[in-house]
Amino acid sequence: MAGDFFGWLSLALPTGVGGCWCVDRLESDRTDLMDQYVMPGCEPSPGDFAEAALKARGDHRLEAYIRGGKDPEETHFDELDWLIGFSELWLYALRNARLALSTAATTTATAPSASPLSSLRRAERQLLAAHGREERQRRAFQDARITFDQHAAELRAMAEVNATREVLASKHIPLPAEAQLNRSVRLSNGLDMPRLGLGTTMLNGEKGKEAILEAFRLGYRLVDTAQSYGNEAELGSAWRSSGLPRHQLFLVTKLSEDEGCRRKRAKALVRQQLKLMQTNYIDQYMLHGPCPGMYGAWKDLEELYDEGVVRSLGVSNFNLEELKRFNSHVRVKPHVVQNKFSIYHRGWAPVQTQDVAQKLLSWGVVLMGYCNLDAYPHVLQPLEDVHVKKIAQKHHRTVAQVLLRHALQHGTVVIPKSERAERLRENADIFSFQLSAEEMRLLDALPLLAYHFKKPKYIEDVFRWNSKEEL
Ligand SMILES: NC(=O)c1ccc[n+]([C@@H]2O[C@H](COP(=O)([O-])OP(=O)(O)OC[C@H]3O[C@@H](n4cnc5c(N)ncnc54)[C@H](OP(=O)(O)O)[C@@H]3O)[C@@H](O)[C@H]2O)c1
């Protein structure tokens, strides 16, 4: 809708680095739902980029990693995940720094000094070349640290100015009633599934049961669990204590173990899971990931689907190629795919060449995103993102709410997990505000600041990355 992001930004700029960068862009002549209720746009200032750069550079795990050469929190199963994860964190620091310096130069009419930009760019290239090779990557990190720190004072000054600038709140524009009510999505077999649910990793024992029960009290109706979470019994017990009629709930569970992933075993496993959950049907049943005997197991699931014991089928952690292959072998195609979905990683694939959410939508498959808030299995933390924080301030919302809302506006179902009542409430309050098209464009472009590979075509270059390269 709007033209070129930075071209527009420079026109809109009122008072240089410290000024307010928010512009009222309500376009009341639009007729479709998304655009009719557009909020005013608000672009990152050089200070925002500087803050984001410093924040990433200041991540305590980075320093520990450079010194120790290990994942300091040992939270990652896969070595490549954390090697790439730390590299993404550094790229995010370097690229935000470059944008801070170059945007300030562009907008203050001061001639940009080529050297800081090219030294940051060099550090980035070195990182990219070291990709996934541990020793080389660590050396690249050490060099990048020296380069970055040469600009740290300038970045801090920008960030300080930023801290004093006023963040204009968006005008509150009420959503139309139909948008507020749009809390469920219809699967391709006609079953309605809530668009918000409770994730339950680590919700075990009495604490787990209490959290699930609290979520029911607050109005959550979808709960996502799995054989491997070990809390299907807690879910069953929370449901019984809630007194809710079964038809009001939407229970999701998965086949997790390779052992159960074969013909005849899968059916027996589902029966055990039903027992644990104290119910006689499951609303959505998934394969937790591709597994050796999955076509045999799926035949079992198709039979259970025919009998109405599982009301819809799904797969998790399949990329688009895997899903296509899978679809060509099965009679009942998955209605739902559950994959990682965050502002930095929108889908499940090492190289995201396609817009997974968009593609699945076009195939009529609903995407249920996990880890919208949590960094897993990567390192960059969405909840700490400065750009998201600015948007959240503008809407008087929390960062978590903006992250979840971003996912919802991509048509996904969200399943945030929390064991705290106040967060459960906060995470559910995402249907009464909307991110503007400009805000979505910015959030959608954030992977470019961390990405390791060639820019995927589906991500718009709102930072005009290519022209910045020339600086
Ligand atoms: N299919 C798969 O392979 C797969 C993989 C991962 C996850 N999942 C599913 O997806 C669900 C969600 O993923 P997840 O649990 O890993 O991550 P998540 O829901 O994105 O984030 C959960 C983390 O964020 C914190 N949190 C929750 N709400 C918050 C808020 N408003 N403000 C600040 N922090 C907040 C939680 O801490 P507190 O609990 O202390 O609030 C917890 O540490 C899982 O629970 C699981 O059901 C599936």
The ligand as an ORCA input file, in Angstrom:
! r2SCAN-3c Opt
* xyz 0 1
  N       5.405    -29.223     17.789
  C       6.531    -28.910     18.396
  O       7.595    -29.457     18.111
  C       6.513    -27.853     19.444
  C       7.716    -27.271     19.852
  C       7.668    -26.282     20.825
  C       6.438    -25.903     21.356
  N       5.279    -26.499     20.966
  C       3.954    -26.111     21.525
  O       3.829    -24.713     21.423
  C       3.605    -24.152     22.725
  C       4.207    -22.769     22.811
  O       5.621    -22.827     22.687
  P       6.598    -22.603     23.933
  O       5.899    -22.959     25.192
  O       7.848    -23.333     23.662
  O       6.941    -21.083     23.826
  P       6.060    -19.746     23.946
  O       4.659    -20.041     24.288
  O       6.371    -18.954     22.763
  O       6.768    -19.033     25.172
  C       6.679    -19.561     26.459
  C       7.673    -18.803     27.343
  O       7.321    -17.420     27.362
  C       6.965    -17.030     28.711
  N       5.779    -16.175     28.549
  C       4.511    -16.536     28.279
  N       3.711    -15.467     28.176
  C       4.490    -14.389     28.399
  C       4.235    -12.995     28.450
  N       3.025    -12.496     28.238
  N       5.271    -12.165     28.731
  C       6.521    -12.657     28.929
  N       6.822    -13.964     28.900
  C       5.809    -14.828     28.631
  C       6.691    -18.311     29.460
  O       7.067    -18.184     30.815
  P       5.985    -18.413     32.026
  O       5.400    -19.777     31.843
  O       6.836    -18.277     33.232
  O       4.973    -17.323     31.892
  C       7.631    -19.291     28.764
  O       8.944    -19.159     29.273
  C       4.240    -25.173     23.652
  O       3.857    -24.985     24.996
  C       3.776    -26.440     23.009
  O       2.420    -26.698     23.334
  C       5.310    -27.456     20.002
*
